[in-house]
Amino acid sequence: MSIRDLLGHNLNFPATSPITPAALEGWTSALTVPVLYFFRRRVFPETQACADAQTAIRGFQLVPLTAAILDTAAASPLPDFEDNIQLASAHTIQAAYLITRNLKDFQPASLPVLTPEDWLALDAVTTLYRDSLASATTGGQD
């Protein structure tokens, strides 16, 4: 289950590079957890909303929400404070891309902003997928 599946809402995910089978990392801002909870709690009971937020971020590393990130976000000329927190978080981890369905609020951005589909279409991601399949077929012995 992805965060998007849980919410049908535009959320943002910094992704690091280079992409290799051993080093693929997914990051999201620590702000994502309470935002997910907030949207789920509107529809579902407390325990389910909390569990869903935790499940949705499983496998992601969290960028701590720091005063420096908040200051950077507040000083940004882009229109949405929450989006600016995501962008500042991406810069903090030196992300290669920010992955979101909300491209319009990140223009102009200081790093590439891609939809999930555009990110998956990148040659490096395609190669990662092919290499992972080949490794699974050979049992990890190339």
N, C-alpha and C positions, 0 to 999 in steps of 0.2 A: 504494500500500500504506500503510495507516495503522498507527499504533503499536498500536492495538487489534487489527488484523488480524495483526500480528506475534506478539502475545503472548496475546491473549484474556485480558488481565490489566487490572485497574483502575489506570489512570494518570490524572493530573490535568493540566489545561491551563488556565492563566490566559488570558483573552481581553480585549483592550482595547476601548474604546469612545471616541468614536462610531464606528459602522460605516459606512463609505462605500467605494465601489469603489476609490478611490485610497488608502484608509487602513486597510484590513482587515489586522490584525496578529494573528499567532498566536505566543504565547510559551510556553515551558516552562522549568522549572528546569534548570540545568546538571546537577543530580542525576539527571535523567531518562536521560542518556546511559549512565552506568555501570549504572543499574538495568536498562535495556533489554538492555545487553550481558550482564549477569549472567543474566537469564532465558533469553536466546537461547543462551548458552554451555552451559547445562544440556543442550541438545538438539542443538546444531549445532557444527561445528568452529570454532576460533578465528577464522579469516578471515571465515567467513560471519556469525558472531555480531557481529563488529565492523562489517562492511559493513551488516548489517541495522539496527544501532543508528544508524549514520550516515544511512542512507536514511530511516528512520522520522522523524527530526527535520528532514529537509530542508524548507525553507520556514518553519521556526519560528525565532524569535529566542530566544536563551538568556539567562535571567536568571542573572547570575553568583552562584555560591554563596559568600556572604560570611560573616564572623564574626557580623555583625549579624543576618543571616537565621537562622543556627544558634542564636544566643542567643534570638531571638524564638520560634523553634520549640520550643526547650527549655523556655521559660517558659509555653507554651500549655497551657491546661487540657484541650485535646482529646487523645484517647487514643493517637494514632499519630504518632511522631516524623517519619517520612518524609512523612506527609500534612501535618504542621505545617510542614515545610520548603516544601512546595508552596504552602500558604496564605500563609506569610510572603513567598515569592517573588512571589505575586500582589499582595500589598500593596505590595511594593517598586516594582513597575511601575504601581501604581495601576490594576490590572485592574478592569474593570467586572463580570466574571464569572469564576468558576472552573468549568471544565467537567470533569466526571468521571462515572463510573458508580458511584462509591463515595460516595453522598450521606450515608450514615449516619455516617461518621467525621468529617464536617464540620459536624455539628449540635451546638450552634448555631454558625454561621459569621458573620463580620463583613462578608461580602459575599455576593451571590447565588451559590449553588452550583447548577448546572444539569447535567442529563444532556446528552449531545450532541444528542439528539433534541429536548429542550426548547429548547436554544439555537438550533437550526435553525428551530424554530417561532416564534421571536421576530419581531415585525413588521419590525424593522430588518434582520434577516438575509433575510427574505422579500423585502423591498424591494431589498436589495443584489442578490439573485439575479435578480429581475425586471429591474432596471436593467442588470445585466451582460448578460442575454439581449438586451435591447433594443439595447444598444450594439453587441453582436456582429452583430445583424441589420442595423443601419444603418452598420456599419463604423466605429463610434465617433463618427459625426457626428449629433448630436441636433438 
